[in-house]
Amino acid sequence: ITSGAIGKSYLPNSTAKRKDIAIMIARAVDVTTTKETKYQDIQNLIGGSTIQALLETSIMKGKTATQFSPYANVTRQEGAIILANMLRYLNDDVTKAHSEQTSNYTDVKALTHEAKQSIAILEIAGVLDGEGEFDPTAQLTRAEFAEMLYKTMQNAKLL
């Protein structure tokens, strides 16, 4: 599911990029497509069709109507939203988080409804521990995302 960032190096402390996250999730949930993409910045990109397949599932969305921004960094709250969308796509029961929307993290109260709900879903699923601060605007590292994806896959019984 994961792949090296440069050659055989994983670079765990490097910032996770949207392209890398999209490809890992698409591999995890095994989605493909033959549709053309409307996102100009992935039309000729290696892995672009994989990203398009993921966009069709609504697990991820573009940064704009025509740009996916494959090399943009991902924040911790964006990663949480993407993984919560993955659980929704897999029909995981997230109704408890829909009604509660509470997180034990001390620094998420000012976030959007979508971000708070996604973080709560991942806490209920055991992906996040809910202790201390979440640091939602910090850049997500490749190692952090790999761990979160692994726990999400365990919760969804993909492992």
C-alpha positions in Angstrom: 0.0 0.0 0.0 2.8 2.4 0.9 5.7 3.1 -1.4 9.0 4.9 -1.1 9.2 8.6 -1.4 12.6 8.5 -3.1 13.9 5.2 -4.4 13.8 2.8 -1.5 13.6 5.5 1.2 10.2 6.0 2.9 11.2 9.3 4.5 8.8 8.9 7.5 9.4 12.4 8.9 8.7 14.1 5.6 5.4 15.9 5.1 2.6 13.8 3.6 1.6 15.0 0.1 -2.0 14.7 -1.3 -0.8 12.5 -4.1 0.9 10.0 -1.7 -2.2 9.8 0.5 -4.6 9.4 -2.4 -2.5 6.6 -3.9 -2.2 4.7 -0.5 -5.9 5.0 0.2 -6.9 3.9 -3.3 -4.7 0.8 -2.9 -6.2 0.1 0.5 -9.8 0.2 -0.7 -8.9 -1.2 -4.1 -10.6 1.4 -6.4 -10.0 2.0 -10.1 -11.5 3.9 -12.9 -11.4 4.4 -16.6 -13.0 7.9 -16.5 -11.2 11.0 -17.7 -10.4 13.5 -14.9 -11.5 17.1 -14.8 -8.4 18.0 -12.6 -5.9 19.5 -14.9 -2.9 18.9 -12.6 -3.3 15.1 -12.6 -4.3 14.5 -16.2 -0.7 13.5 -17.2 0.5 12.5 -13.8 1.7 9.0 -13.0 -0.9 7.7 -10.6 -3.5 10.2 -11.9 -6.1 7.6 -12.8 -5.7 6.1 -9.3 -6.3 9.6 -7.8 -9.3 10.0 -10.1 -10.8 6.7 -8.8 -10.4 8.0 -5.3 -12.1 11.3 -6.1 -15.1 9.4 -7.5 -15.6 7.7 -4.1 -15.7 11.2 -2.4 -13.0 10.1 0.0 -11.0 13.0 -1.2 -11.9 16.1 -3.2 -9.9 18.6 -5.2 -8.5 21.8 -3.8 -10.5 23.7 -6.5 -13.0 22.7 -9.2 -10.1 22.0 -11.6 -7.0 21.5 -9.4 -6.3 18.5 -7.2 -2.9 19.9 -6.0 -1.1 16.6 -5.8 2.1 18.0 -4.2 0.3 20.1 -1.5 1.1 19.2 2.1 -1.7 17.7 4.2 -2.6 19.0 7.7 -3.6 16.7 10.5 -7.2 17.8 10.3 -7.3 17.2 6.5 -5.9 13.7 7.1 -8.6 13.0 9.7 -11.3 14.2 7.3 -10.0 11.9 4.5 -9.8 8.8 6.7 -13.3 9.5 8.2 -14.5 9.7 4.6 -12.8 6.4 3.9 -14.7 4.8 6.8 -18.0 6.3 5.4 -17.2 4.9 1.9 -16.6 1.5 3.4 -20.0 1.8 5.1 -18.5 1.7 8.5 -21.0 2.6 11.3 -20.2 6.1 12.1 -23.7 7.1 13.4 -22.5 7.5 17.0 -20.0 10.2 16.0 -22.7 11.9 13.9 -24.8 12.4 17.0 -22.1 13.1 19.5 -19.5 15.1 17.6 -17.4 15.4 20.7 -13.7 15.0 20.8 -11.5 14.6 23.9 -8.8 16.8 22.3 -8.6 20.2 23.9 -7.8 22.2 20.7 -10.5 21.2 18.2 -13.5 23.2 19.4 -13.0 26.0 16.8 -12.7 23.7 13.8 -15.3 23.2 11.2 -18.2 20.9 11.7 -16.7 18.4 9.2 -13.3 18.4 10.9 -14.7 18.0 14.5 -17.0 15.2 13.3 -14.2 13.4 11.4 -11.8 13.6 14.4 -14.6 12.2 16.7 -15.2 9.4 14.2 -11.5 8.4 14.3 -11.5 8.6 18.1 -14.5 6.2 18.3 -12.9 3.9 15.7 -9.7 3.8 17.8 -7.5 5.5 15.2 -6.9 8.5 17.4 -6.5 8.4 21.2 -8.2 11.8 22.0 -5.5 12.7 24.6 -4.1 16.2 25.0 -3.9 18.3 21.8 -4.6 17.2 18.3 -2.6 20.1 16.7 -5.0 20.2 13.7 -3.1 22.7 11.5 0.3 20.9 11.9 1.6 19.2 8.8 0.9 15.5 8.8 4.1 13.3 8.3 4.3 10.2 6.2 4.8 8.1 9.4 1.8 9.6 11.1 -0.4 9.0 8.1 0.8 5.4 7.7 0.0 4.7 11.3 -3.5 6.3 11.0 -4.2 4.5 7.8 -3.1 1.2 9.3 -5.5 1.7 12.3 -8.3 2.8 10.0 -7.8 -0.4 7.9 -7.8 -2.5 11.0 -11.1 -0.9 12.1 -12.6 -1.5 8.7 -11.4 -5.1 8.8 -9.3 -4.7 5.7 -6.4 -6.3 7.5 
